[in-house]
Structures are given as structure tokens and as C-alpha cells.
């Protein structure tokens, strides 16, 4: 009887365990987010955020995981100090009041051991919207300089600036922008 009770408890605990994911701390030296937009119909302009942190959990075999990314809105870099100040101002990101842009995954999609899409919640200022990142590159391997396993990915999605209350100058400057995220994480 005792053996049956122990066996039942073991089976219950196995069925309620969460996935056994590997944890990766985002490497800030090899991770950044960038964006591209149409400027007055004249050219495609780009900018980036230079400070990104976060965590990634992956169980590739089970097709499970989670991603949390935090972007420092003060780290915006457009190539122009004057324009950086405008982008940090109340006209756009209001970086003093809202210093963080966040992305938290809700679902990861895998095919043949490769991450292909990530659904999640993107928060800019006070607004949170669901977005889907299309993963254009994904890989994991042992990296000699780290003496550890690392994973990396490139993803992109399109968002409307006006949805996040950063839509100044629409329609002259495109409302739709492409957001790119390049991330590498080192296994803990």
C-alpha cells in the first residue's frame, strides 16, 4: 500500500512540473533593438536603442520557453544628438517619465527545433499591445570566449506609432514602423 501511495505522489508531481528550461541572461554587448520608418516619403530612416537587458528560458525539446526584454528608452541613438533629445522628449518616448520599454512573451513557436515566432506584450509608455515577432534567424551553440552555451535570434514586427502615443507627424512620417530585435543570451 505504501508503495502505491508513493508511486501516485510521484506521478502527480511529474504531471504538474513546469518545463525544465535552460536560462539565458541577455548579453547587453550583443543585444539591441532598432526601428525603421518612412521619413516624409523621402527615405527610410533608422534608429536604435543601445541598452537592453532581460532573460530567456528555453526548452527546445518541449517547444516551450519565455522571453523578457527591457529596453532603456534613454539609450535611443539616431546618429544625431539633437534628434535623440527630440525622441526622448514628451513629443515621443517621454524617457524621463517612461524610462523602460518592455516585451514579455506569451507564447513561443518552434518548428524542427528552431524558434520561428514569438507572441508577446510590448509596452511603450502606458500602452501595452500584443505583437508577433517573426524570427528570421535562431541558433544555439557553445561559444569559446564565454566557455558556455549561448543562444541568439533576430526578430521583427510591424507596429503603429499612434497605438503607443508616439505618432507625432503622422502621416508625413509613417505611422507604421518595423521594429527589429537582435538578441544573444548566455546560459546561466
Sine and cosine of phi, psi and omega as CSV:
sin_phi,cos_phi,sin_psi,cos_psi,sin_omega,cos_omega
0.00,0.00,-0.67,0.74,0.00,-1.00
-0.88,0.48,-0.66,0.75,0.02,-1.00
-0.87,0.49,-0.67,0.74,0.01,-1.00
-0.90,0.44,-0.64,0.77,0.02,-1.00
-0.90,0.43,-0.71,0.70,0.02,-1.00
-0.89,0.46,-0.69,0.73,0.03,-1.00
-0.88,0.48,-0.69,0.72,0.03,-1.00
-0.89,0.46,-0.69,0.72,0.02,-1.00
-0.89,0.45,-0.65,0.76,0.03,-1.00
-0.90,0.44,-0.71,0.71,0.02,-1.00
-0.90,0.44,-0.64,0.77,0.04,-1.00
-0.90,0.43,-0.69,0.72,-0.02,-1.00
-0.92,0.39,-0.59,0.81,0.03,-1.00
-0.92,0.38,-0.60,0.80,-0.05,-1.00
-0.97,0.25,-0.34,0.94,-0.02,-1.00
-0.97,-0.23,0.01,1.00,0.00,-1.00
-0.94,0.34,0.57,-0.82,0.10,-0.99
-0.98,0.21,0.16,-0.99,-0.04,-1.00
-0.91,0.42,0.50,-0.87,-0.01,-1.00
-1.00,-0.07,0.99,0.13,-0.10,-1.00
-1.00,-0.03,0.50,-0.87,0.19,-0.98
-0.99,0.13,0.64,-0.77,-0.01,-1.00
-0.97,-0.24,0.69,-0.72,0.00,-1.00
-0.79,-0.61,0.80,-0.60,0.11,-0.99
-1.00,0.06,0.76,-0.65,-0.01,-1.00
-0.89,0.46,0.76,-0.65,0.02,-1.00
-1.00,0.09,0.94,-0.33,-0.07,-1.00
-0.92,0.39,-0.32,0.95,0.01,-1.00
-0.98,0.22,-0.34,0.94,-0.05,-1.00
-0.80,-0.60,0.44,0.90,-0.01,-1.00
-0.71,-0.71,0.75,-0.67,0.11,-0.99
-0.34,-0.94,0.30,-0.95,0.06,-1.00
-0.89,-0.46,0.59,-0.81,0.03,-1.00
-0.67,-0.74,0.19,-0.98,-0.02,-1.00
-0.57,-0.82,0.39,-0.92,-0.03,-1.00
-0.68,-0.74,0.67,-0.74,-0.03,-1.00
-0.54,-0.84,0.32,-0.95,0.04,-1.00
-1.00,0.03,0.83,-0.56,-0.07,-1.00
-0.96,-0.27,0.98,-0.21,0.06,-1.00
0.83,0.55,0.40,0.92,-0.01,-1.00
0.95,0.30,0.15,0.99,-0.05,-1.00
-0.99,-0.11,-0.65,0.76,-0.06,-1.00
-0.35,-0.94,0.26,-0.97,0.16,-0.99
-1.00,0.00,0.82,-0.57,0.03,-1.00
-0.95,-0.31,0.45,-0.89,-0.02,-1.00
-0.75,-0.67,0.46,-0.89,0.13,-0.99
-0.55,-0.84,0.18,-0.98,0.00,-1.00
-0.52,-0.86,0.25,-0.97,0.12,-0.99
-0.92,-0.40,0.80,-0.60,-0.14,-0.99
-1.00,-0.03,-0.19,0.98,-0.03,-1.00
-0.85,-0.52,0.91,-0.41,-0.01,-1.00
-0.70,-0.72,0.63,-0.78,0.06,-1.00
-0.65,-0.76,0.13,-0.99,0.06,-1.00
0.50,-0.87,-0.15,-0.99,-0.04,-1.00
-0.71,-0.71,0.51,-0.86,0.08,-1.00
-0.77,-0.64,0.70,-0.71,0.14,-0.99
-0.85,-0.53,0.76,-0.65,-0.02,-1.00
-0.70,-0.71,0.73,-0.69,0.24,-0.97
-0.83,-0.56,1.00,0.05,-0.11,-0.99
-0.89,0.45,-0.63,0.78,0.00,-1.00
-0.87,0.50,-0.66,0.75,-0.02,-1.00
-1.00,0.06,-0.18,0.98,-0.03,-1.00
0.94,0.34,0.60,0.80,-0.04,-1.00
-0.80,-0.60,0.31,-0.95,0.08,-1.00
0.25,-0.97,-0.02,-1.00,0.06,-1.00
-0.47,-0.88,0.45,-0.89,-0.01,-1.00
-0.69,-0.72,0.77,-0.64,0.11,-0.99
-0.81,-0.59,0.85,-0.53,-0.01,-1.00
-0.82,-0.58,0.69,-0.72,0.06,-1.00
-0.82,-0.58,0.83,-0.56,-0.04,-1.00
-0.93,-0.36,0.75,-0.66,0.05,-1.00
-0.99,0.15,0.94,-0.34,-0.06,-1.00
-0.92,0.40,-0.36,0.93,0.07,-1.00
-0.95,0.31,-0.24,0.97,-0.05,-1.00
-1.00,0.01,0.25,0.97,0.00,-1.00
-0.86,0.50,0.66,-0.75,-0.03,-1.00
-0.67,-0.74,0.92,-0.38,-0.02,-1.00
-0.94,-0.34,-0.09,1.00,-0.09,-1.00
1.00,-0.08,-0.05,1.00,-0.02,-1.00
-0.69,-0.73,0.88,-0.47,0.03,-1.00
-0.86,0.52,-0.62,0.78,0.01,-1.00
-0.89,0.45,-0.73,0.68,-0.01,-1.00
-0.93,0.36,-0.56,0.83,0.07,-1.00
-0.84,0.54,-0.69,0.73,0.02,-1.00
-0.89,0.45,-0.65,0.76,0.04,-1.00
-0.90,0.45,-0.69,0.72,-0.02,-1.00
-0.91,0.41,-0.51,0.86,0.04,-1.00
-0.98,0.18,-0.23,0.97,-0.12,-0.99
-0.98,0.22,0.02,-1.00,0.02,-1.00
-0.91,0.41,-0.23,0.97,0.05,-1.00
-0.95,0.32,-0.39,0.92,-0.04,-1.00
-0.72,-0.69,-0.99,-0.13,-0.18,-0.98
-0.99,0.13,-0.25,0.97,-0.04,-1.00
0.73,0.69,0.81,0.58,-0.15,-0.99
-0.86,0.51,-0.50,0.87,0.02,-1.00
-0.91,0.41,-0.68,0.73,-0.01,-1.00
-0.99,0.13,-0.56,0.83,-0.04,-1.00
-0.82,-0.57,0.98,0.20,-0.10,-0.99
-0.97,0.26,-0.20,0.98,-0.08,-1.00
-0.84,-0.55,0.69,-0.73,0.20,-0.98
-0.94,-0.33,0.74,-0.67,-0.07,-1.00
-0.81,-0.58,0.49,-0.87,0.15,-0.99
-0.74,-0.68,0.80,-0.60,0.06,-1.00
-0.80,-0.61,0.87,-0.50,-0.04,-1.00
-0.93,0.37,0.48,-0.88,0.13,-0.99
-0.89,-0.45,-0.39,0.92,0.02,-1.00
-0.34,-0.94,0.69,-0.73,0.09,-1.00
-0.93,-0.36,0.63,-0.78,0.01,-1.00
-0.90,-0.45,0.76,-0.65,-0.01,-1.00
-0.86,-0.51,0.50,-0.87,0.15,-0.99
-0.61,-0.79,0.83,-0.55,0.01,-1.00
0.79,0.61,0.69,0.72,0.06,-1.00
0.97,0.23,0.15,0.99,0.00,-1.00
-0.88,-0.47,0.67,-0.74,0.09,-1.00
-0.95,0.30,0.79,-0.61,-0.07,-1.00
-0.90,-0.44,-0.50,0.87,0.00,-1.00
-0.48,-0.88,0.46,-0.89,0.11,-0.99
-0.70,-0.71,0.85,-0.52,0.13,-0.99
-1.00,-0.10,0.59,-0.81,0.02,-1.00
-0.10,-0.99,-0.05,-1.00,-0.04,-1.00
-0.96,-0.29,0.86,-0.51,0.05,-1.00
-0.98,-0.19,0.81,-0.58,0.02,-1.00
-0.89,-0.46,0.86,-0.52,0.11,-0.99
-0.82,-0.57,0.82,-0.58,-0.10,-0.99
0.85,0.53,-0.82,-0.57,-0.03,-1.00
-0.99,-0.13,0.07,1.00,-0.12,-0.99
-0.96,-0.29,0.74,-0.68,0.07,-1.00
-0.88,-0.48,0.78,-0.62,0.04,-1.00
-0.75,-0.66,0.53,-0.85,0.09,-1.00
-0.98,0.17,0.75,-0.66,0.04,-1.00
-0.74,-0.67,0.35,-0.94,0.09,-1.00
-0.86,-0.51,0.87,-0.49,0.08,-1.00
-1.00,0.03,0.83,-0.56,0.14,-0.99
-1.00,0.08,0.84,-0.54,-0.04,-1.00
-1.00,0.05,0.87,-0.49,-0.05,-1.00
-0.99,-0.13,-0.27,0.96,0.05,-1.00
-0.43,-0.90,0.67,-0.75,0.04,-1.00
-0.50,-0.87,0.69,-0.73,0.06,-1.00
-0.30,-0.95,0.47,-0.88,0.09,-1.00
-0.72,-0.69,0.59,-0.80,0.03,-1.00
-0.20,-0.98,0.22,-0.97,0.13,-0.99
-0.98,0.21,0.75,-0.66,-0.03,-1.00
-0.91,-0.42,0.89,-0.45,-0.11,-0.99
-0.83,0.55,-0.73,0.68,-0.02,-1.00
-0.87,0.50,-0.48,0.88,0.02,-1.00
-1.00,0.04,-0.29,0.96,-0.16,-0.99
0.78,0.63,0.67,0.74,-0.09,-1.00
-0.32,-0.95,0.25,-0.97,0.10,-1.00
-0.96,0.27,0.61,-0.80,0.07,-1.00
-0.65,-0.76,0.46,-0.89,0.09,-1.00
-0.77,-0.64,0.51,-0.86,0.03,-1.00
-0.56,-0.83,0.34,-0.94,-0.01,-1.00
-0.37,-0.93,0.39,-0.92,0.16,-0.99
-0.84,-0.55,0.76,-0.65,0.02,-1.00
-0.69,-0.72,0.34,-0.94,0.02,-1.00
-0.50,-0.86,0.44,-0.90,0.06,-1.00
-0.46,-0.89,0.31,-0.95,0.08,-1.00
-0.94,-0.33,0.69,-0.73,0.05,-1.00
-0.73,-0.68,0.30,-0.95,0.12,-0.99
-0.98,-0.19,0.82,-0.57,0.02,-1.00
-0.84,0.54,-0.65,0.76,-0.04,-1.00
-0.89,0.46,-0.46,0.89,0.05,-1.00
-0.89,0.45,-0.45,0.89,-0.07,-1.00
-0.95,-0.32,0.24,0.97,0.02,-1.00
0.87,0.49,0.62,0.78,0.13,-0.99
-0.78,-0.62,0.57,0.83,-0.13,-0.99
-1.00,-0.05,0.39,0.92,-0.02,-1.00
-0.85,0.53,0.63,-0.77,0.04,-1.00
0.97,0.26,0.15,0.99,0.13,-0.99
-0.93,0.37,0.71,-0.70,0.21,0.98
-0.99,-0.12,0.02,1.00,-0.05,-1.00
-0.91,0.41,-0.62,0.78,0.18,-0.98
-0.96,-0.27,0.78,-0.62,-0.17,-0.98
-0.81,0.58,0.64,-0.77,0.10,-1.00
-0.95,0.30,-0.68,0.73,-0.01,-1.00
-0.98,0.19,0.78,-0.63,0.10,-1.00
-0.80,-0.60,0.39,-0.92,0.12,-0.99
-0.98,-0.19,0.81,-0.59,0.04,-1.00
-0.97,-0.23,0.79,-0.62,0.02,-1.00
-0.91,-0.41,0.65,-0.76,0.09,-1.00
-0.79,-0.61,0.84,-0.54,0.10,-0.99
-0.93,-0.37,0.86,-0.51,-0.13,-0.99
-0.71,-0.71,0.62,-0.79,0.18,-0.98
-0.73,-0.68,0.64,-0.77,0.02,-1.00
-0.77,-0.64,0.58,-0.81,-0.01,-1.00
-0.95,-0.31,0.76,-0.65,-0.06,-1.00
-0.88,0.47,0.69,-0.73,0.04,-1.00
-1.00,0.09,0.00,0.00,0.00,0.00
